[in-house]
Amino acid sequence: MTRALFVVSQEGYWGEECTDPLETLTDAGVDIDVATPTGDEPVVDERSIDPDNVGEETAEHVTEVHESDDRLQNPMPIADADAGEYDAVVFPGGHGTEWDVNQDKHARELLRSVVERDDGGKALVVCHAVGLLAFTRDESGELLVAGRDVTGFPNDWEEGIVDDRDLMPDGRKLPYWVEDEVKAAGGNWDAELDAETSVTVDGDLVTARGPASSHEGATTLLEQLGVERPA
């Protein structure tokens, strides 16, 4: 059976970017575990379950999954996860990842291990979690994203969220902008702003731009894994 590990933020994951891939992979028969930085339950970004922001249907569904899915309720610490046990590792996005997952050395080790091993492991990295690529080095010490084609949360969108001091609506200071860091690390960035969705495949790495691209990112991951989607 194909196995996947979801690495989810405790500082605020974006609901749809986790729940859609979680359900899409589950429906395809993928066995899924969840990990967070400390092993405590992940925290959903309140803006991603605000009906005025995402619509009532999405808000209700994400809230239901967040509160009822046993895997989200009982995560393991990232440090206890073994990349060798999984065919894929999924990193849902959300601004919260900038404060925990993207800065976690064990998350970086998971990403490096799964995309560099010889048996075809895959990684799906979504939205702000793409920032993780800017801080992950390969086995030779080079930045993992250097020379890779990637998409992710673009500066054009960030400008509509933070103020001119990079303060979030909740008052937290955004530590960096994903697009800037990935470009500085040598990534070939294209968020395809004129397209409704943006998903990029480079070797064993799949990146997705944001919430609207999370489902396509999940189905692309299944294709890369050779897992058939249910009819």
C-alpha positions in Angstrom: 0.0 0.0 0.0 1.2 3.5 -0.8 2.0 5.6 2.3 2.2 9.3 2.7 3.1 11.6 5.6 1.5 15.0 6.1 3.7 17.6 7.9 1.3 20.2 9.3 1.8 23.5 11.0 1.0 24.2 14.7 1.1 27.9 13.9 -1.7 28.0 11.4 -2.1 25.8 8.4 -4.4 26.8 5.5 -7.4 24.5 5.8 -8.1 23.6 2.2 -4.4 23.0 1.5 -4.4 20.2 4.0 -7.9 18.8 3.9 -8.3 18.5 0.1 -5.0 16.6 -0.4 -5.7 14.6 2.7 -9.1 13.5 1.4 -8.0 13.1 -2.2 -5.1 10.8 -1.3 -7.3 8.9 1.2 -10.0 8.3 -1.5 -7.3 6.8 -3.7 -6.3 4.3 -1.0 -3.2 6.0 0.3 -2.4 5.2 3.9 -1.7 8.5 5.7 0.0 9.6 8.9 0.3 13.2 10.2 3.2 14.9 11.9 3.6 18.3 13.6 6.7 19.9 15.0 6.1 18.9 18.6 3.5 16.1 18.1 0.7 18.4 19.5 -2.4 18.9 17.3 -2.0 21.2 14.3 -3.7 24.6 14.4 -5.9 25.8 11.5 -5.5 29.4 10.3 -8.8 31.1 11.4 -8.9 33.0 8.1 -9.1 29.7 6.2 -12.3 28.8 8.1 -13.9 32.2 7.9 -17.1 31.9 5.7 -16.6 35.6 4.6 -13.2 34.7 3.3 -13.5 31.2 1.9 -17.2 30.7 1.6 -19.6 28.9 3.9 -19.3 25.4 2.4 -15.5 25.3 2.5 -15.4 26.8 6.0 -17.8 24.2 7.3 -16.1 21.3 5.6 -12.6 22.2 6.7 -13.8 22.8 10.2 -15.4 19.3 10.3 -12.3 17.6 9.0 -10.0 19.5 11.3 -12.1 18.6 14.3 -13.0 15.0 13.4 -10.1 13.4 11.5 -8.3 11.0 13.8 -5.0 11.5 12.0 -5.1 15.3 12.5 -6.1 14.7 16.1 -3.2 12.3 16.8 -0.1 13.5 15.1 3.5 12.3 15.7 6.4 14.6 16.3 8.3 15.3 13.0 11.5 14.1 14.7 9.9 10.6 15.1 9.0 10.3 11.4 11.1 8.1 9.1 11.0 9.2 5.5 12.0 5.7 4.4 8.6 4.5 5.6 6.7 6.7 3.2 6.3 6.9 -0.6 5.5 10.6 -0.3 5.7 13.5 2.1 3.1 16.3 1.9 3.7 19.8 3.3 0.4 21.8 3.3 0.8 25.6 3.3 -0.4 28.5 5.4 1.4 31.5 6.8 2.0 29.4 10.0 4.5 27.3 8.3 6.9 30.2 8.2 7.2 30.1 12.0 7.5 26.3 12.5 7.6 23.7 9.7 9.8 25.7 7.3 12.3 26.3 10.1 12.3 22.8 11.5 15.5 20.8 10.8 13.6 17.5 10.9 11.1 18.8 8.3 14.1 19.7 6.1 15.6 16.3 6.6 12.3 14.6 5.6 12.1 16.7 2.5 15.7 16.0 1.5 15.5 12.3 2.2 12.3 11.7 0.2 13.3 13.6 -2.9 16.9 12.3 -3.0 16.5 8.7 -2.3 16.8 6.1 -5.2 13.4 4.4 -4.9 11.3 7.3 -6.3 10.0 9.0 -3.2 7.9 12.1 -3.9 7.2 15.4 -2.1 4.2 17.8 -2.5 4.9 21.2 -1.1 2.0 23.8 -1.1 1.8 27.6 -0.9 3.8 29.1 2.0 5.4 25.7 2.8 7.4 26.1 -0.4 9.5 28.4 1.7 10.9 25.2 3.2 12.8 24.7 -0.1 14.9 27.8 0.5 16.3 26.4 3.8 16.8 22.8 2.8 20.2 21.6 1.6 20.9 18.4 -0.3 23.5 15.7 0.7 26.3 17.7 -0.9 25.4 20.8 1.1 23.9 22.8 -1.8 20.5 24.3 -1.5 17.9 21.8 -2.7 15.8 24.3 -4.7 18.7 25.6 -6.7 18.0 25.1 -10.4 14.6 23.5 -9.8 11.4 24.8 -11.3 8.9 25.7 -8.6 5.7 27.6 -7.9 4.3 28.8 -4.6 2.7 31.8 -2.8 3.6 34.8 -4.9 4.7 38.3 -3.7 1.8 39.8 -5.6 -0.6 38.0 -3.3 1.4 38.7 -0.1 1.2 42.4 -0.8 -2.6 42.2 -0.3 -2.3 40.6 3.1 0.6 42.2 5.1 0.9 45.9 5.7 4.0 48.0 4.8 5.7 46.7 7.9 5.0 43.1 7.0 2.5 42.7 9.8 -0.2 40.1 9.4 -3.9 40.8 10.1 -3.4 39.1 13.4 -0.4 41.4 14.3 2.3 38.9 13.8 5.4 40.0 11.8 5.9 37.9 8.7 9.5 36.8 8.8 10.1 36.5 5.1 8.3 36.4 1.7 8.4 32.9 0.1 9.0 34.1 -3.4 12.0 36.2 -2.4 13.6 33.4 -0.4 13.1 30.7 -3.0 14.5 33.0 -5.8 17.5 33.9 -3.6 18.2 30.2 -3.0 18.4 29.7 -6.8 14.9 28.3 -7.6 13.4 28.9 -11.0 10.2 30.6 -9.8 7.0 30.9 -11.8 3.7 31.2 -10.0 1.8 31.5 -13.3 -0.3 34.4 -12.1 -2.5 34.4 -15.2 -3.6 30.8 -14.6 -6.4 29.7 -12.3 -4.1 27.0 -10.8 -0.4 26.5 -10.8 1.3 23.1 -10.1 4.9 22.4 -11.1 6.7 19.1 -11.3 10.5 18.9 -11.2 11.9 15.4 -10.7 10.5 14.0 -7.5 9.3 17.5 -6.3 5.7 18.7 -6.8 4.9 22.3 -5.8 1.5 24.0 -5.8 0.8 27.7 -5.7 -2.1 28.0 -3.1 -5.5 26.9 -2.0 -7.1 26.7 -5.5 -4.1 24.6 -6.6 -4.1 22.1 -3.7 -6.4 19.6 -5.4 -4.5 19.6 -8.6 -1.3 19.3 -6.6 -2.8 16.2 -4.9 -3.9 14.6 -8.1 -0.5 15.3 -9.7 1.1 13.6 -6.8 -1.0 10.6 -7.3 0.0 10.5 -11.0 3.6 10.8 -10.0 3.2 7.9 -7.5 1.4 5.8 -10.1 -1.7 5.6 -8.0 -5.0 5.4 -9.8 -7.7 7.7 -8.7 -11.1 6.2 -8.0 -13.6 6.4 -10.8 
